[in-house]
Amino acid sequence: MWSCITDFFTYETTKSVVVKSWTIGIINRVVQLLIITYFIGWVFLYEKAYQIRDTAIESSVMTKVKGFGIYNDKVMDVADYVTPTQGASVFCIITKLITTENQVQGFCPESEKKYLCKKASDCAKFRNKPGGYGILTGRCVPFNATANMCEIKGWCPAEIDTIKTTPMMEVENFTIFIKNSIRFPTFNYTKGNFLPTITGDYIKSCNFDMVSNTYCPIFRVGDVVRYAQQNFTKLADKGGVIGIKIGWMCDLDKSDDQCNPSYSFTRLDAMSENNAVSPGYNFRFAKYYKMDNGTDYRTLVKAYAIRFDVLVNGNAGKFNMIPTLINMVAAFTSVGVGTVLCDIILLNFLKGAEQYKAKKFEEVSDSPVECKPNGLYLSQLSLRHTDIIMRSSDSGAFSIDPYS
Ligand SMILES: *[C@@H]1O[C@H](CO)[C@@H](O)[C@H](O)[C@H]1NC(C)=O
């Protein structure tokens, strides 16, 4: 019982072998130096491992577009070309319209080429199936002076969307005003993209550019498209989605005016750029009216638009004791990793590896042996080589017990 207790209250420490060799000594110090440099330079200074990070950025975006365009000899204002109108972070500027006026419910010929027909039997296979613009009736009716088309039931006349129109080029000079407020909840830190240094006069006249007006919240559409490396004419013709990214990378250990937004621009629908099947971006909507006799009629609009998605991302970091301690412990522990490498070199590749091996690994058999101080074991056993009993524990440590 007592011996159990005395065995328990002991301290084991590892015995070290000091190798006085220039080669392995230099390797050891260089490896340690590399590990320390890595931790100080990369982990602590660059990755700022001494900070806690808040990546759950809260953000609100408000947008407002300004400018007048001329389309089909009509002046278009914001209410005509921006949709949806709420000024959210996702909005479209319509560049091209195909309008079909005075549509009423009824029967009329299809307008898609695949429904061309000569006689009713050509259309029979489509009967009661959805066509391009309505439900097909299975009849073949005249489309114009030369061609016949299968007939549909639906909103008539059917839209003809193959007509060529030129986009509204003034869109290039429209401006987008972006108001962005963010908050980092962990630090309860709030900021907006109007920096305190920005004055009212500046906002009225500035235009964002990448060089001298990097914090101006007003963006010219043409510039945005150019920064996203797109051709405006092509984009306005087919439609597309442009991302306006606002990045907030804040180091809250530094002063408040170091936490600033950075803007970047990309085309988000890069897939449709190189894809012939569904190029660009368009959508349809309708405006409904009532005739005197109570029947509905509508104006159908197919709109090609440039959609802008304002995306906000960011994170903030601030010094905190817990990550600092954890990473320091990791750093100190990792310095020991060098030993593994040095051991491999020492025991396998260095001249005299056999001798080092003999010094490092002590062999003890389970029957008490008469220890003879010979050349190899001399250094370990020179103390009291006759009455020392070595017990090897599985950690590889020795306990020296002179009282047995
Ligand atoms: C845009 O504005 C510039 C300068 O005010 C003008 O020269 C240009 O013609 C405008 N572009 C369009 C398409 O109206």
Ligand as a Chemical Component Dictionary entry (heavy atoms), coordinates in Angstrom:
data_LIG
# 
_chem_comp.id                   LIG 
_chem_comp.type                 NON-POLYMER 
_chem_comp.pdbx_formal_charge   0 
_chem_comp.three_letter_code    LIG 
# 
loop_
_chem_comp_atom.comp_id 
_chem_comp_atom.atom_id 
_chem_comp_atom.alt_atom_id 
_chem_comp_atom.type_symbol 
_chem_comp_atom.charge 
_chem_comp_atom.model_Cartn_x 
_chem_comp_atom.model_Cartn_y 
_chem_comp_atom.model_Cartn_z 
_chem_comp_atom.pdbx_ordinal 
LIG C1 C1 C 0 -21.642 60.304 -71.411 1  
LIG O1 O1 O 0 -21.125 61.528 -70.928 2  
LIG C2 C2 C 0 -20.040 62.019 -71.678 3  
LIG C3 C3 C 0 -19.506 63.244 -70.978 4  
LIG O2 O2 O 0 -20.507 63.964 -70.337 5  
LIG C4 C4 C 0 -20.483 62.298 -73.107 6  
LIG O3 O3 O 0 -19.405 62.780 -73.865 7  
LIG C5 C5 C 0 -21.004 61.000 -73.718 8  
LIG O4 O4 O 0 -21.492 61.245 -75.020 9  
LIG C6 C6 C 0 -22.080 60.399 -72.843 10 
LIG N1 N1 N 0 -22.426 59.085 -73.365 11 
LIG C7 C7 C 0 -23.628 58.761 -73.793 12 
LIG C8 C8 C 0 -23.782 57.404 -74.341 13 
LIG O5 O5 O 0 -24.529 59.546 -73.771 14 
# 
loop_
_chem_comp_bond.comp_id 
_chem_comp_bond.atom_id_1 
_chem_comp_bond.atom_id_2 
_chem_comp_bond.value_order 
_chem_comp_bond.pdbx_ordinal 
LIG C1 O1 SING 1  
LIG C1 C6 SING 2  
LIG O1 C2 SING 3  
LIG C2 C3 SING 4  
LIG C2 C4 SING 5  
LIG C3 O2 SING 6  
LIG C4 O3 SING 7  
LIG C4 C5 SING 8  
LIG C5 O4 SING 9  
LIG C5 C6 SING 10 
LIG C6 N1 SING 11 
LIG N1 C7 SING 12 
LIG C7 C8 SING 13 
LIG C7 O5 DOUB 14 
# 
